[in-house]
Amino acid sequence: MKRNPSSSGLVYSTDAGRMCPDCRRPAADCVCKQSRALPKSDGVVRVSRSTKGRGGKTVTLVNGLALDALALAQLGKQLKAACGSGGTAKDGVIEVQGDHCELVMQALQKQGYVVKRAGG
């Protein structure tokens, strides 16, 4: 099988340091991360509780935020601090460990978001 010469596995260069695997530019000059569109949202943030795939552990999920990855992580950090628990922000969803739906909803409403409770 022939390999495509444009798909070299270059991830580090001694001249420029770490390279972006998508646009092949130095990480500091990467243009592919800037051009990615924000997730679409209807303007309503939905807060729900879930236990699926977590061994019975409950997490609070926050969906519907039209934020980039950096802003989503920052908001997730604020929500986790408000609830006093851990969690993560990935794939456009903020997960807060534990059942903190009411606290999360209050914190988001204080920041000016339109919030609805989703699920049961």
N, CA, C and O atoms as a MOPAC input file, in Angstrom:
PM7 MOZYME 1SCF
protein

 N      0.82000 1    -1.17800 1     0.00000 1
 C      0.00000 1     0.00000 1     0.00000 1
 C      0.86700 1     1.24600 1     0.00000 1
 O      1.81600 1     1.34400 1     0.77800 1
 N      0.55500 1     2.18400 1    -0.85300 1
 C      1.31000 1     3.43100 1    -0.89200 1
 C      0.72800 1     4.41800 1     0.09700 1
 O     -0.48300 1     4.46500 1     0.31300 1
 N      1.59900 1     5.19700 1     0.68700 1
 C      1.17000 1     6.24600 1     1.59800 1
 C      1.13400 1     7.56200 1     0.86700 1
 O      1.94800 1     7.81800 1    -0.02000 1
 N      0.21000 1     8.37400 1     1.23500 1
 C      0.09200 1     9.70400 1     0.66100 1
 C      1.19600 1    10.58600 1     1.25400 1
 O      1.28100 1    10.69800 1     2.47700 1
 N      2.03500 1    11.21100 1     0.43900 1
 C      3.13500 1    11.99700 1     0.99200 1
 C      2.66200 1    13.20700 1     1.79600 1
 O      3.40600 1    13.70600 1     2.64100 1
 N      1.44800 1    13.68600 1     1.55200 1
 C      0.96400 1    14.84900 1     2.30400 1
 C      0.49200 1    14.46300 1     3.69200 1
 O      0.25300 1    15.33700 1     4.52500 1
 N      0.35100 1    13.16200 1     3.95900 1
 C     -0.13000 1    12.73700 1     5.27400 1
 C      1.02000 1    12.22300 1     6.13400 1
 O      0.88700 1    11.20400 1     6.81200 1
 N      2.13400 1    12.92000 1     6.10500 1
 C      3.25400 1    12.51600 1     6.94400 1
 C      2.87900 1    12.71900 1     8.40400 1
 O      2.05000 1    13.57400 1     8.71600 1
 N      3.45800 1    11.97000 1     9.27100 1
 C      3.11100 1    12.00600 1    10.68300 1
 C      3.88500 1    13.05100 1    11.46500 1
 O      4.13300 1    12.84900 1    12.65300 1
 N      4.27500 1    14.15000 1    10.85400 1
 C      5.06300 1    15.17100 1    11.51500 1
 C      4.26700 1    15.83600 1    12.62800 1
 O      3.22900 1    16.44600 1    12.37400 1
 N      4.74900 1    15.72100 1    13.85400 1
 C      4.09900 1    16.38300 1    14.97600 1
 C      5.05000 1    17.32700 1    15.70300 1
 O      4.62200 1    18.09000 1    16.56900 1
 N      6.33800 1    17.28300 1    15.35900 1
 C      7.30200 1    18.16000 1    16.01100 1
 C      8.41100 1    18.49500 1    15.02700 1
 O      8.89800 1    17.62600 1    14.30400 1
 N      8.79600 1    19.73400 1    15.00600 1
 C      9.89100 1    20.17800 1    14.15800 1
 C     10.90000 1    20.90900 1    15.02200 1
 O     10.52100 1    21.66400 1    15.91700 1
 N     12.18400 1    20.69200 1    14.76300 1
 C     13.19600 1    21.37500 1    15.55800 1
 C     13.21800 1    22.86400 1    15.26000 1
 O     13.68600 1    23.64900 1    16.08500 1
 N     12.72000 1    23.26900 1    14.09300 1
 C     12.68300 1    24.68600 1    13.75800 1
 C     11.53100 1    25.40800 1    14.45600 1
 O     11.72200 1    26.48500 1    15.02000 1
 N     10.33000 1    24.81200 1    14.41700 1
 C      9.13900 1    25.52500 1    14.88600 1
 C      8.52700 1    24.92500 1    16.14200 1
 O      7.60700 1    25.51800 1    16.70300 1
 N      8.99500 1    23.78300 1    16.60300 1
 C      8.40600 1    23.16200 1    17.78500 1
 C      7.22500 1    22.28500 1    17.41200 1
 O      7.23300 1    21.65700 1    16.35300 1
 N      6.21500 1    22.23300 1    18.26200 1
 C      5.05400 1    21.37400 1    18.04300 1
 C      4.26400 1    21.84000 1    16.82900 1
 O      4.01700 1    23.03200 1    16.64900 1
 N      3.87000 1    20.86800 1    15.99500 1
 C      3.15100 1    21.14600 1    14.75000 1
 C      1.70900 1    20.66400 1    14.86800 1
 O      1.43400 1    19.66700 1    15.53500 1
 N      0.80100 1    21.36800 1    14.22400 1
 C     -0.59400 1    20.95300 1    14.16300 1
 C     -0.72100 1    19.82500 1    13.14000 1
 O     -0.25100 1    19.97900 1    12.01300 1
 N     -1.34100 1    18.69700 1    13.49600 1
 C     -1.44000 1    17.58800 1    12.54700 1
 C     -2.41900 1    17.85300 1    11.40300 1
 O     -2.34700 1    17.18200 1    10.37400 1
 N     -3.32100 1    18.80600 1    11.55500 1
 C     -4.31900 1    19.07800 1    10.51900 1
 C     -3.81700 1    20.03900 1     9.45900 1
 O     -3.88600 1    19.73600 1     8.26800 1
 N     -3.30800 1    21.20200 1     9.87600 1
 C     -2.90800 1    22.21200 1     8.89300 1
 C     -1.40200 1    22.25200 1     8.65700 1
 O     -0.93600 1    23.01300 1     7.80900 1
 N     -0.62400 1    21.44000 1     9.39700 1
 C      0.82800 1    21.33900 1     9.23300 1
 C      1.57000 1    22.64900 1     9.48100 1
 O      2.62700 1    22.89000 1     8.89700 1
 N      1.02700 1    23.47700 1    10.33100 1
 C      1.70000 1    24.72100 1    10.71700 1
 C      2.13300 1    24.58900 1    12.16900 1
 O      1.66300 1    23.69900 1    12.87800 1
 N      3.03500 1    25.47400 1    12.62300 1
 C      3.39200 1    25.45600 1    14.03900 1
 C      2.14300 1    25.68200 1    14.90600 1
 O      1.23300 1    26.41000 1    14.51000 1
 N      2.10700 1    25.06500 1    16.06600 1
 C      0.92000 1    25.12700 1    16.92600 1
 C      0.52100 1    26.56300 1    17.24800 1
 O     -0.66900 1    26.85100 1    17.37000 1
 N      1.47700 1    27.46300 1    17.38800 1
 C      1.16300 1    28.85500 1    17.68600 1
 C      0.49100 1    29.55900 1    16.51000 1
 O     -0.27100 1    30.50300 1    16.71300 1
 N      0.76500 1    29.11100 1    15.28200 1
 C      0.20500 1    29.73200 1    14.07700 1
 C     -0.92100 1    28.90400 1    13.46100 1
 O     -1.29100 1    29.13300 1    12.30900 1
 N     -1.46200 1    27.96200 1    14.19600 1
 C     -2.48500 1    27.05300 1    13.66900 1
 C     -3.73800 1    27.83300 1    13.26300 1
 O     -4.26100 1    28.63700 1    14.03500 1
 N     -4.20900 1    27.58100 1    12.03800 1
 C     -5.41000 1    28.26300 1    11.54800 1
 C     -6.62400 1    27.34400 1    11.56700 1
 O     -7.75100 1    27.83300 1    11.49200 1
 N     -6.43600 1    26.05100 1    11.66100 1
 C     -7.57900 1    25.14000 1    11.60700 1
 C     -8.41600 1    25.22000 1    12.88600 1
 O     -9.63100 1    25.03300 1    12.82800 1
 N     -7.80300 1    25.48900 1    14.02400 1
 C     -8.55200 1    25.60400 1    15.27600 1
 C     -9.41500 1    26.86300 1    15.28000 1
 O    -10.50200 1    26.86500 1    15.85800 1
 N     -8.94900 1    27.92200 1    14.64700 1
 C     -9.69700 1    29.17700 1    14.62200 1
 C    -10.87300 1    29.10200 1    13.66300 1
 O    -11.89000 1    29.76100 1    13.88100 1
 N    -10.75100 1    28.31000 1    12.60400 1
 C    -11.78200 1    28.28600 1    11.58800 1
 C    -12.93300 1    27.34400 1    11.91900 1
 O    -13.93500 1    27.34000 1    11.20400 1
 N    -12.82400 1    26.55200 1    12.97100 1
 C    -13.89700 1    25.63000 1    13.32200 1
 C    -15.10500 1    26.41600 1    13.81700 1
 O    -14.97800 1    27.33600 1    14.62600 1
 N    -16.25500 1    26.04500 1    13.32500 1
 C    -17.48500 1    26.74500 1    13.67500 1
 C    -17.93100 1    26.36900 1    15.08700 1
 O    -17.66400 1    25.27100 1    15.57600 1
 N    -18.61500 1    27.31000 1    15.72000 1
 C    -19.17400 1    27.04300 1    17.02700 1
 C    -20.36400 1    26.10300 1    16.88000 1
 O    -21.03100 1    26.11200 1    15.84600 1
 N    -20.63700 1    25.29700 1    17.89300 1
 C    -21.80200 1    24.42500 1    17.79500 1
 C    -23.08300 1    25.24900 1    17.72200 1
 O    -23.18800 1    26.31000 1    18.33700 1
 N    -24.05100 1    24.75000 1    16.96500 1
 C    -25.30800 1    25.47000 1    16.81700 1
 C    -26.12800 1    25.33300 1    18.08400 1
 O    -26.12400 1    24.28800 1    18.73400 1
 N    -26.82800 1    26.39800 1    18.42300 1
 C    -27.63700 1    26.40700 1    19.62100 1
 C    -28.90800 1    27.19900 1    19.36000 1
 O    -28.91200 1    28.13000 1    18.55400 1
 N    -29.98300 1    26.83100 1    20.04200 1
 C    -31.22500 1    27.56900 1    19.91000 1
 C    -31.35600 1    28.65200 1    20.96800 1
 O    -32.40100 1    29.29300 1    21.07500 1
 N    -30.30400 1    28.86200 1    21.75100 1
 C    -30.30500 1    29.91800 1    22.75800 1
 C    -30.77000 1    29.44900 1    24.12000 1
 O    -30.79100 1    30.23600 1    25.06700 1
 N    -31.14300 1    28.18700 1    24.24200 1
 C    -31.61500 1    27.65400 1    25.51300 1
 C    -30.60100 1    26.62900 1    26.01500 1
 O    -30.22900 1    25.70600 1    25.29000 1
 N    -30.16300 1    26.79500 1    27.24600 1
 C    -29.23500 1    25.85700 1    27.87300 1
 C    -30.06600 1    24.82000 1    28.61500 1
 O    -30.94000 1    25.17200 1    29.40800 1
 N    -29.80000 1    23.56000 1    28.36600 1
 C    -30.56300 1    22.47800 1    28.98600 1
 C    -29.71400 1    21.76000 1    30.02200 1
 O    -28.58700 1    21.34700 1    29.74800 1
 N    -30.27400 1    21.61900 1    31.21100 1
 C    -29.58900 1    20.96200 1    32.32500 1
 C    -30.33900 1    19.67400 1    32.63000 1
 O    -31.55200 1    19.69000 1    32.83700 1
 N    -29.62000 1    18.56200 1    32.65900 1
 C    -30.25000 1    17.27600 1    32.93800 1
 C    -29.37300 1    16.44900 1    33.86100 1
 O    -28.22000 1    16.78800 1    34.12500 1
 N    -29.95200 1    15.34700 1    34.34900 1
 C    -29.25100 1    14.43200 1    35.23600 1
 C    -29.14100 1    13.09200 1    34.52300 1
 O    -30.10100 1    12.65600 1    33.88700 1
 N    -27.99000 1    12.42900 1    34.61300 1
 C    -27.79200 1    11.17400 1    33.91300 1
 C    -26.95900 1    10.22000 1    34.75800 1
 O    -26.11300 1    10.63600 1    35.54900 1
 N    -27.22200 1     8.92100 1    34.56700 1
 C    -26.41500 1     7.88400 1    35.22100 1
 C    -25.93300 1     6.84600 1    34.22300 1
 O    -25.21400 1     5.92200 1    34.60300 1
 N    -26.30800 1     6.97200 1    32.96300 1
 C    -26.00200 1     5.95100 1    31.96500 1
 C    -24.50200 1     5.86300 1    31.69400 1
 O    -23.84100 1     6.87700 1    31.46800 1
 N    -23.97800 1     4.64600 1    31.71800 1
 C    -22.58700 1     4.40200 1    31.38400 1
 C    -21.60500 1     4.85800 1    32.42700 1
 O    -20.41800 1     5.00600 1    32.13800 1
 N    -22.07800 1     5.08600 1    33.64700 1
 C    -21.18800 1     5.60000 1    34.69900 1
 C    -21.22300 1     4.72900 1    35.94800 1
 O    -20.85800 1     5.18200 1    37.03300 1
 N    -21.65500 1     3.50300 1    35.80400 1
 C    -21.66800 1     2.59600 1    36.94600 1
 C    -22.62400 1     3.02200 1    38.04000 1
 O    -22.36100 1     2.76300 1    39.21400 1
 N    -23.72300 1     3.66700 1    37.69200 1
 C    -24.69900 1     4.11000 1    38.68400 1
 C    -24.41100 1     5.46400 1    39.28500 1
 O    -25.22300 1     5.97000 1    40.06000 1
 N    -23.29600 1     6.06300 1    38.96100 1
 C    -22.95600 1     7.38900 1    39.48100 1
 C    -23.77300 1     8.45000 1    38.74600 1
 O    -23.98700 1     8.34800 1    37.53800 1
 N    -24.21700 1     9.44300 1    39.45900 1
 C    -25.03400 1    10.50700 1    38.88900 1
 C    -24.15400 1    11.68100 1    38.47700 1
 O    -23.25200 1    12.08200 1    39.21200 1
 N    -24.42400 1    12.22600 1    37.29600 1
 C    -23.76200 1    13.45200 1    36.84300 1
 C    -24.81900 1    14.42000 1    36.33500 1
 O    -25.88400 1    14.00600 1    35.87700 1
 N    -24.52300 1    15.69600 1    36.41800 1
 C    -25.37200 1    16.74600 1    35.87600 1
 C    -24.78600 1    17.16800 1    34.54300 1
 O    -23.60700 1    17.51600 1    34.46600 1
 N    -25.60000 1    17.14100 1    33.48600 1
 C    -25.15500 1    17.49000 1    32.14400 1
 C    -25.69600 1    18.85100 1    31.74600 1
 O    -26.86400 1    19.15300 1    31.98800 1
 N    -24.85400 1    19.66900 1    31.13700 1
 C    -25.24800 1    20.99000 1    30.63900 1
 C    -25.02700 1    20.98300 1    29.13200 1
 O    -23.88900 1    20.87900 1    28.67400 1
 N    -26.11700 1    21.09300 1    28.34600 1
 C    -26.07700 1    21.06800 1    26.88900 1
 C    -26.59700 1    22.38100 1    26.33800 1
 O    -27.28700 1    23.13100 1    27.03000 1
 N    -26.25900 1    22.65200 1    25.08100 1
 C    -26.84100 1    23.79200 1    24.38000 1
 C    -26.06300 1    25.08300 1    24.50500 1
 O    -26.59500 1    26.15200 1    24.20300 1
 N    -24.83000 1    25.01200 1    24.93700 1
 C    -23.99600 1    26.21200 1    25.04100 1
 C    -23.24000 1    26.40700 1    23.73600 1
 O    -22.51300 1    25.51400 1    23.30200 1
 N    -23.40100 1    27.54900 1    23.11500 1
 C    -22.69100 1    27.85500 1    21.87100 1
 C    -21.38100 1    28.55700 1    22.21300 1
 O    -21.22300 1    29.75300 1    21.97000 1
 N    -20.44400 1    27.79900 1    22.77800 1
 C    -19.14800 1    28.32500 1    23.19400 1
 C    -18.04000 1    27.50100 1    22.56900 1
 O    -18.22400 1    26.32200 1    22.26900 1
 N    -16.88000 1    28.13200 1    22.37400 1
 C    -15.73400 1    27.36600 1    21.89400 1
 C    -15.17600 1    26.53900 1    23.05300 1
 O    -15.63200 1    26.67400 1    24.18900 1
 N    -14.21100 1    25.69900 1    22.77400 1
 C    -13.70100 1    24.75600 1    23.76400 1
 C    -13.09200 1    25.45800 1    24.97900 1
 O    -13.26000 1    25.00000 1    26.10900 1
 N    -12.39200 1    26.56200 1    24.75200 1
 C    -11.75200 1    27.27300 1    25.85700 1
 C    -12.78700 1    27.91800 1    26.77100 1
 O    -12.68300 1    27.81500 1    27.99300 1
 N    -13.77900 1    28.57900 1    26.19500 1
 C    -14.83200 1    29.21800 1    26.99100 1
 C    -15.68300 1    28.17100 1    27.69800 1
 O    -16.13800 1    28.39700 1    28.81900 1
 N    -15.90200 1    27.02600 1    27.05300 1
 C    -16.67500 1    25.95000 1    27.66600 1
 C    -15.93800 1    25.40000 1    28.88800 1
 O    -16.55200 1    25.13400 1    29.92000 1
 N    -14.63200 1    25.23400 1    28.76700 1
 C    -13.83100 1    24.74400 1    29.89300 1
 C    -13.84600 1    25.75000 1    31.04400 1
 O    -13.90300 1    25.35500 1    32.20900 1
 N    -13.79600 1    27.03300 1    30.73200 1
 C    -13.81500 1    28.06600 1    31.77500 1
 C    -15.15700 1    28.08000 1    32.49600 1
 O    -15.19500 1    28.16700 1    33.72400 1
 N    -16.25800 1    27.99600 1    31.75200 1
 C    -17.57900 1    27.94700 1    32.37000 1
 C    -17.74100 1    26.67600 1    33.19100 1
 O    -18.32600 1    26.70500 1    34.27300 1
 N    -17.22700 1    25.56600 1    32.68400 1
 C    -17.26500 1    24.31800 1    33.43700 1
 C    -16.52600 1    24.42800 1    34.75700 1
 O    -16.97400 1    23.89400 1    35.77200 1
 N    -15.40600 1    25.11100 1    34.74600 1
 C    -14.63300 1    25.30900 1    35.97600 1
 C    -15.42700 1    26.12400 1    36.98900 1
 O    -15.40900 1    25.82400 1    38.18300 1
 N    -16.12900 1    27.16300 1    36.50800 1
 C    -16.95100 1    27.98700 1    37.40100 1
 C    -18.11100 1    27.18500 1    37.98400 1
 O    -18.41700 1    27.31000 1    39.16900 1
 N    -18.75700 1    26.36000 1    37.15700 1
 C    -19.88300 1    25.56300 1    37.63500 1
 C    -19.42900 1    24.51000 1    38.63800 1
 O    -20.11000 1    24.26900 1    39.63400 1
 N    -18.28400 1    23.88200 1    38.38300 1
 C    -17.76200 1    22.88000 1    39.30900 1
 C    -17.41900 1    23.51500 1    40.64700 1
 O    -17.64500 1    22.91300 1    41.69600 1
 N    -16.87400 1    24.73100 1    40.61900 1
 C    -16.53800 1    25.42100 1    41.86100 1
 C    -17.79900 1    25.81200 1    42.62100 1
 O    -17.82700 1    25.74900 1    43.85000 1
 N    -18.84000 1    26.21400 1    41.90100 1
 C    -20.09400 1    26.59200 1    42.54600 1
 C    -20.74200 1    25.39300 1    43.23000 1
 O    -21.38400 1    25.53600 1    44.27000 1
 N    -20.57100 1    24.20900 1    42.64100 1
 C    -21.16600 1    22.99100 1    43.19900 1
 C    -20.24100 1    22.29500 1    44.18900 1
 O    -20.69100 1    21.45000 1    44.96300 1
 N    -18.97700 1    22.63200 1    44.17700 1
 C    -18.02100 1    21.98500 1    45.06800 1
 C    -17.74700 1    20.54700 1    44.68000 1
 O    -17.58500 1    19.68500 1    45.54400 1
 N    -17.69500 1    20.28400 1    43.38000 1
 C    -17.44700 1    18.91800 1    42.93400 1
 C    -16.60100 1    18.93800 1    41.66900 1
 O    -16.26000 1    20.00100 1    41.15000 1
 N    -16.26800 1    17.75200 1    41.18400 1
 C    -15.44900 1    17.62400 1    39.98500 1
 C    -16.30900 1    17.51400 1    38.74800 1
 O    -17.53300 1    17.62900 1    38.80400 1
 N    -15.65300 1    17.29100 1    37.64500 1
 C    -16.36700 1    17.13200 1    36.38400 1
 C    -15.45300 1    17.39700 1    35.21400 1
 O    -14.23200 1    17.45600 1    35.36200 1
 N    -16.06000 1    17.55900 1    34.02700 1
 C    -15.30000 1    17.78400 1    32.81500 1
 C    -16.13600 1    18.58200 1    31.82200 1
 O    -17.35200 1    18.70700 1    31.96600 1
 N    -15.45700 1    19.11900 1    30.81500 1
 C    -16.12300 1    19.80900 1    29.71700 1
 C    -15.54500 1    19.25200 1    28.42600 1
 O    -14.37400 1    19.47500 1    28.11900 1
 N    -16.36900 1    18.52500 1    27.66600 1
 C    -15.88200 1    17.93900 1    26.42600 1
 C    -17.03800 1    17.76600 1    25.45200 1
 O    -18.18000 1    17.55700 1    25.85900 1
 N    -16.73300 1    17.85600 1    24.17200 1
 C    -17.70300 1    17.65600 1    23.10100 1
 C    -18.92500 1    18.55600 1    23.23300 1
 O    -20.03400 1    18.13700 1    22.90200 1
 N    -18.74500 1    19.77400 1    23.70600 1
 C    -19.85300 1    20.71700 1    23.81400 1
 C    -20.76000 1    20.48000 1    24.99800 1
 O    -21.81500 1    21.10700 1    25.09200 1
 N    -20.38500 1    19.59000 1    25.91000 1
 C    -21.20800 1    19.25000 1    27.07400 1
 C    -20.37100 1    19.42800 1    28.33100 1
 O    -19.21100 1    19.02000 1    28.37600 1
 N    -20.96300 1    20.03600 1    29.34900 1
 C    -20.30200 1    20.14600 1    30.64800 1
 C    -20.90300 1    19.08300 1    31.54900 1
 O    -22.12400 1    18.99700 1    31.68000 1
 N    -20.05200 1    18.26800 1    32.17400 1
 C    -20.48300 1    17.25500 1    33.12300 1
 C    -19.99300 1    17.65700 1    34.50700 1
 O    -18.80400 1    17.90500 1    34.70600 1
 N    -20.92300 1    17.72100 1    35.46600 1
 C    -20.58800 1    18.01700 1    36.85200 1
 C    -20.95500 1    16.78900 1    37.66700 1
 O    -22.08700 1    16.31100 1    37.59100 1
 N    -20.02000 1    16.27500 1    38.44000 1
 C    -20.25800 1    15.05600 1    39.21700 1
 C    -21.28600 1    15.32000 1    40.30000 1
 O    -21.18400 1    16.29600 1    41.04300 1
 N    -22.28400 1    14.44000 1    40.38500 1
 C    -23.32100 1    14.55200 1    41.40100 1
 C    -24.58100 1    15.18400 1    40.84000 1
 O    -24.59800 1    15.67800 1    39.71200 1
 N    -25.64000 1    15.16100 1    41.64800 1
 C    -26.93000 1    15.73300 1    41.25800 1
 C    -26.99100 1    17.18200 1    41.73100 1
 O    -27.41400 1    17.45900 1    42.85400 1
 N    -26.56200 1    18.10800 1    40.86300 1
 C    -26.50300 1    19.52200 1    41.19600 1
 C    -27.31500 1    20.36100 1    40.21200 1
 O    -26.93300 1    21.48800 1    39.89600 1
 N    -28.42800 1    19.82200 1    39.72900 1
 C    -29.20600 1    20.51800 1    38.69400 1
 C    -29.64900 1    21.90100 1    39.13900 1
 O    -29.51800 1    22.86400 1    38.38300 1
 N    -30.16900 1    22.01600 1    40.34900 1
 C    -30.67800 1    23.31000 1    40.82500 1
 C    -29.54600 1    24.33200 1    40.98000 1
 O    -29.69900 1    25.48900 1    40.59100 1
 N    -28.42400 1    23.91100 1    41.54200 1
 C    -27.28600 1    24.82800 1    41.70800 1
 C    -26.74900 1    25.29600 1    40.35700 1
 O    -26.43400 1    26.47400 1    40.18600 1
 N    -26.64600 1    24.37900 1    39.40300 1
 C    -26.13900 1    24.71300 1    38.07700 1
 C    -27.09700 1    25.67500 1    37.38100 1
 O    -26.66700 1    26.63600 1    36.74300 1
 N    -28.40400 1    25.41000 1    37.50700 1
 C    -29.38900 1    26.28900 1    36.87400 1
 C    -29.32200 1    27.70000 1    37.45100 1
 O    -29.39000 1    28.67800 1    36.70600 1
 N    -29.19300 1    27.81000 1    38.75600 1
 C    -29.10100 1    29.12700 1    39.39200 1
 C    -27.84400 1    29.86400 1    38.95500 1
 O    -27.88600 1    31.06200 1    38.67500 1
 N    -26.71700 1    29.14400 1    38.89600 1
 C    -25.45200 1    29.77300 1    38.49800 1
 C    -25.51500 1    30.26300 1    37.05500 1
 O    -25.00500 1    31.34000 1    36.74600 1
 N    -26.13300 1    29.48500 1    36.17100 1
 C    -26.24000 1    29.89200 1    34.76800 1
 C    -27.20700 1    31.06300 1    34.59900 1
 O    -26.96400 1    31.94700 1    33.77700 1
 N    -28.29900 1    31.08200 1    35.36500 1
 C    -29.24800 1    32.18900 1    35.28100 1
 C    -28.61700 1    33.49200 1    35.75600 1
 O    -28.91300 1    34.55700 1    35.21500 1
 N    -27.74700 1    33.41600 1    36.76600 1
 C    -27.04000 1    34.60900 1    37.23500 1
 C    -26.13500 1    35.18200 1    36.16400 1
 O    -25.88900 1    36.38800 1    36.13500 1
 N    -25.62900 1    34.31300 1    35.27000 1
 C    -24.75300 1    34.76800 1    34.19400 1
 C    -25.53000 1    35.18800 1    32.96000 1
 O    -24.92700 1    35.56900 1    31.95600 1
 N    -26.87200 1    35.12700 1    33.01000 1
 C    -27.68500 1    35.63500 1    31.92400 1
 C    -28.12200 1    34.62600 1    30.89000 1
 O    -28.63000 1    35.01400 1    29.83800 1
 N    -27.94200 1    33.33100 1    31.15200 1
 C    -28.37100 1    32.30400 1    30.20600 1
 C    -29.84500 1    31.97800 1    30.42800 1
 O    -30.35000 1    32.09100 1    31.54500 1
 N    -30.52900 1    31.57400 1    29.36500 1
 C    -31.88600 1    31.05400 1    29.45500 1
 C    -31.75000 1    29.56100 1    29.71400 1
 O    -31.20500 1    28.83400 1    28.88300 1
 N    -32.24200 1    29.09700 1    30.86200 1
 C    -31.99300 1    27.73400 1    31.30100 1
 C    -33.30800 1    26.98200 1    31.45500 1
 O    -34.28800 1    27.51300 1    31.97800 1
 N    -33.31100 1    25.72800 1    30.98800 1
 C    -34.45100 1    24.83700 1    31.16200 1
 C    -33.97100 1    23.52100 1    31.73000 1
 O    -32.85400 1    23.08300 1    31.45100 1
 N    -34.81400 1    22.89300 1    32.52500 1
 C    -34.52100 1    21.56600 1    33.05900 1
 C    -34.96100 1    20.54300 1    32.02400 1
 O    -36.10800 1    20.57700 1    31.57700 1
 N    -34.08900 1    19.64700 1    31.64200 1
 C    -34.40000 1    18.61900 1    30.64900 1
 C    -34.42300 1    17.26500 1    31.33400 1
 O    -33.72300 1    17.05200 1    32.32400 1
 N    -35.21800 1    16.35700 1    30.81400 1
 C    -35.27100 1    15.01800 1    31.37500 1
 C    -36.18600 1    14.95400 1    32.58900 1
 O    -37.00300 1    15.84600 1    32.82000 1
 N    -36.03400 1    13.88600 1    33.35600 1
 C    -36.94000 1    13.62700 1    34.47300 1
 C    -36.57400 1    14.24500 1    35.73400 1
 O    -37.27900 1    14.08100 1    36.72900 1

